[in-house]
């Protein structure tokens, strides 16, 4: 993802991104479950680093498993700077997949954010780390109470969406969406144009213009919009 595309995409809301992807026939791009732990009107973007949990297997999901090579600890050490960690926790809300210490280590590794359809624990400590988190809530029990960690950087399902490593994740106060990396340029540039048109529509509605013919636009609205757009150049 080039800096130019990154800068363009920062101005495109997750709501607009879902509309752009709908034009390409993609309906499952908004993850059901992850919402900002603390809404703060920020929009974050980064390549997906995927983590996968399976249902709990009592012989494998033990406190001792945290010291094994295949563990959440090992996965965190493999996370590249700038990534968004996306964890498939199967929507389980009774076991926190990460707590304050793990989240602090992610923060120290310059991970951009954590997105999961599961929950976190140690909320006060997680908030103190300042790592932005999108999740489905909070629970006191540790991950091994309800889940088994099985690996990272493989295709996962998170919140009903297929997430592949290095797909682009965008998260804001409306939740988190996934952009297939091959569609990044289309979504960024078409999305930016859509945002500009909607800003003009808002100004039209504010002065009393009716929506039919305006949104979506008829030929007359398109002409007025183009004239407005040229006046800004």
C-alpha positions in Angstrom: 0.0 0.0 0.0 1.6 3.2 -1.2 1.6 6.3 1.0 -0.6 8.1 -1.6 -3.3 5.4 -1.5 -3.0 5.3 2.3 -3.6 9.0 2.5 -6.6 8.8 0.2 -8.1 5.9 2.1 -7.8 7.8 5.4 -10.6 10.1 4.2 -13.0 7.3 3.3 -15.4 6.0 5.9 -16.1 2.3 6.5 -19.7 3.0 5.5 -18.5 4.3 2.1 -16.1 1.4 1.7 -18.9 -1.1 2.1 -20.8 0.7 -0.7 -17.7 0.6 -3.0 -17.2 -3.1 -2.4 -20.9 -3.7 -3.0 -20.3 -2.3 -6.5 -17.9 -5.2 -7.0 -20.4 -7.7 -5.6 -18.8 -8.1 -2.2 -21.4 -7.9 0.6 -19.5 -9.6 3.5 -16.8 -7.0 4.3 -18.0 -5.5 7.6 -17.1 -7.7 10.5 -20.0 -8.4 12.9 -18.8 -8.0 16.5 -15.7 -5.8 16.5 -16.5 -2.3 17.7 -14.1 0.2 19.3 -13.4 -0.5 22.9 -13.4 3.3 23.3 -15.0 5.2 20.4 -12.8 8.2 19.7 -13.5 9.3 16.1 -10.3 7.8 14.7 -9.8 5.8 11.5 -7.0 3.3 11.3 -5.7 1.4 8.3 -3.2 -1.4 7.9 -2.5 -4.8 6.4 -4.1 -7.8 8.2 -2.0 -10.0 10.4 -4.3 -13.0 11.1 -4.6 -15.1 14.2 -6.9 -18.1 14.6 -8.5 -19.8 17.5 -10.4 -23.1 17.5 -12.9 -24.4 20.0 -11.5 -25.3 23.4 -9.6 -28.6 23.7 -9.0 -29.1 27.3 -5.8 -31.2 26.8 -4.3 -28.4 24.6 -5.8 -25.2 25.9 -3.9 -25.0 29.2 -1.9 -22.3 31.0 1.2 -24.3 30.0 0.4 -23.9 26.3 1.2 -20.2 26.6 5.0 -21.1 26.7 4.8 -23.2 23.5 6.1 -22.0 20.1 2.6 -22.0 18.7 1.1 -19.5 21.1 -0.3 -16.0 21.2 3.0 -14.9 22.6 4.8 -16.4 19.6 2.3 -14.8 17.2 2.9 -11.3 18.7 6.6 -11.6 18.1 5.9 -12.3 14.4 3.7 -9.2 13.9 5.3 -6.6 11.6 5.2 -2.9 12.4 2.1 -1.2 11.1 -0.1 -4.3 10.8 -3.6 -4.6 12.2 -3.9 -7.9 14.1 -7.1 -9.6 13.2 -8.1 -12.5 15.5 -10.7 -15.1 14.7 -12.1 -15.9 18.1 -15.3 -17.6 16.7 -17.4 -14.9 18.4 -16.8 -16.4 21.8 -17.5 -13.8 24.4 -16.7 -15.7 27.6 -12.9 -15.8 27.3 -10.6 -12.8 26.8 -8.1 -13.6 24.0 -5.7 -10.8 25.1 -5.0 -9.0 28.3 -3.0 -5.9 29.2 0.5 -7.5 29.1 0.0 -9.0 25.6 -1.5 -5.8 24.3 1.3 -3.8 25.8 3.8 -6.0 23.9 1.8 -5.4 20.7 2.0 -1.7 21.3 5.7 -1.8 21.8 6.1 -3.7 18.5 4.2 -0.8 16.8 1.2 -2.8 15.9 -1.5 -0.4 14.6 -4.6 -2.0 16.2 -6.2 -5.2 17.4 -9.5 -6.3 15.7 -11.4 -9.4 16.9 -14.9 -10.9 17.0 -14.0 -12.1 20.5 -13.3 -10.2 23.7 -10.4 -8.9 25.8 -9.7 -9.0 29.5 -8.0 -6.6 31.9 -9.9 -3.7 30.4 -8.3 -1.0 32.5 -4.8 -2.2 31.7 -5.6 -2.6 28.0 -6.9 0.9 27.9 -3.7 2.1 29.6 -1.6 0.7 26.8 -3.2 3.1 24.3 -3.4 0.4 21.6 -6.6 0.9 19.7 -8.9 -2.2 20.1 -12.0 -3.2 18.2 -13.7 -6.2 19.9 -17.0 -7.6 21.0 -16.7 -6.8 24.6 -14.8 -7.7 27.8 -14.6 -10.9 29.9 -12.5 -11.8 32.9 -11.6 -15.5 32.1 -8.4 -16.2 30.0 -8.6 -17.5 26.4 -7.9 -21.1 27.4 -11.2 -21.2 29.3 -13.1 -21.2 25.9 -10.6 -21.3 23.0 -7.5 -23.0 21.7 -5.0 -20.9 19.8 -3.9 -22.7 16.7 -1.8 -20.4 14.4 -1.3 -17.2 12.6 -0.9 -15.8 9.1 -3.5 -18.0 7.4 -7.0 -17.3 6.1 -9.5 -16.8 8.9 -13.1 -16.0 9.4 -13.7 -12.9 11.6 -17.2 -11.6 12.2 -18.6 -13.4 9.2 -15.9 -12.2 6.8 -13.1 -14.1 5.1 -9.8 -12.4 6.0 -6.6 -13.3 4.2 -3.1 -12.2 5.4 -2.2 -8.7 4.0 -5.8 -7.8 3.1 -6.4 -4.2 4.0 -8.3 -3.5 7.3 -10.0 -0.1 7.9 -11.5 0.5 11.3 -13.5 3.5 12.6 -16.4 4.1 15.0 -18.7 2.2 12.7 -16.6 -1.0 13.1 -14.0 -2.7 10.9 -14.1 -3.7 7.2 -11.8 -5.7 5.1 -10.7 -4.7 1.6 -9.3 -7.4 -0.7 -5.9 -6.1 -1.6 -6.5 -6.4 -5.3 -9.4 -3.9 -4.9 -7.5 -1.4 -2.8 -6.9 1.2 -5.5 -10.6 1.1 -6.7 -12.0 1.4 -3.2 -9.6 4.3 -2.3 -10.1 6.5 -5.3 -13.8 5.7 -6.0 -14.5 6.0 -2.3 -12.8 9.4 -2.2 -15.0 10.7 -5.1 -18.1 9.3 -3.4 -17.2 11.1 -0.1 -16.8 14.3 -2.1 -20.2 13.9 -3.8 -21.9 13.2 -0.5 -20.4 16.3 1.0 -22.1 18.3 -1.8 -25.3 16.4 -1.3 -25.3 17.4 2.4 -24.9 21.1 1.4 -27.8 20.7 -1.0 -30.0 19.0 1.6 -29.2 21.7 4.1 -30.5 24.4 1.7 -33.8 22.4 1.2 -33.2 20.4 -2.0 -35.3 17.2 -2.2 -33.6 13.8 -2.3 -35.3 12.3 -5.4 -33.0 13.0 -8.3 -30.2 14.1 -6.0 -29.2 10.9 -4.2 -28.7 9.0 -6.4 -28.2 11.8 -8.9 -30.1 12.4 -12.1 -28.5 14.2 -15.1 -29.4 17.6 -13.8 -27.8 16.9 -10.4 -24.7 15.5 -12.0 -24.3 18.6 -14.0 -24.7 20.9 -10.9 -22.2 18.7 -9.0 -19.6 18.9 -11.8 -20.0 22.7 -11.9 -19.5 22.8 -8.1 -16.5 20.5 -8.3 -14.9 22.7 -11.0 -15.5 25.8 -8.9 -13.3 24.2 -6.1 -10.3 23.6 -8.4 
